[in-house]
Amino acid sequence: MPEPLTAAPASPETRAASGCPVAAGAPAGPDGQDSAARFRTVQDRAECSFARHSRLTGMRAHHGPDAHAAGRAAAPALRAFTACAEADRLDGFVIELTAPAHGATLAAVAATTRAVLAGILAADGDEDLRGLEGAADEHWWLRACGTRWFALVFAPAYRADSPRHTYGSTSTFVLLQPVEAFDRRSSPRGTAIAQAVREDIRARYAAGGRPYDAELAAQDVEALKVVWPHRPGDTPVRWWEGA
């Protein structure tokens, strides 16, 4: 699987099934929808064969210039998410930043990503950002709010031929997915995705005009998959290093 991606937002009925605080208190955006609903435009275009069977939720979009503040604001909702994700079979949480500057260039996307994740870690008690140490190592995961997360970012800096394109939205979306959700989706549970399935996904992306870097996707430094380069073969983005 090139880059984990979830699709349809959970319905209010599903999210309320276990009394999930995220379902009960996830604040809606100005249009009455949360960020996951606005992210649906991106999800509907996903060639990944898993995408349309998954669920995610979100919270009110962050409209200011401070991406670190967006991460801090998301932390309480992420803790609530972890409390109900298994019971409600939720697969991801969307953080939306609407200021165009957050995703205008690849460098801005990298800086925004680091700031958002640093804000989450700081709000979770990791003010020294030890959670970003070792990001260049194989099998590193972001660990926050009691969970290991896979993060991936979609932004307007990505062109229409990129898997991280936002289809006209000027928002930057940070999608956080608990690693346990992928274990739950695999069959048997916890096993790796079959090579044939990976090849099918790769072919679908290529046929859709958005080929992804299969070599980058297959390597084991998970942090390098968070911020996607513009084109296959480009230098991977080491977003965690900062300016």
Secondary structure, 3 states (H helix, E strand, C coil): CCCCCCCCCCCHHHHCCCCCHHHHHCCCCCCCCCHHHHCHHHHCCCCCCCHHHCCEEECCCECCCCHHHHHHHHHHHHHHHHHHHHHHCCCEEEEEECCHHHHCCHHHHHHHHHHHHHHHHHHCCCCCCHHHCCCCCCCCCEEECCEEEEEEEECCCCCCCCCCCCCCCCCEEEEEEEHHHHHHHCCCCCCCCCHHHHHHHHHHHHHCCCCCCHHHHHCCCHHHHCCCCCCCCCCCCCHHHCC
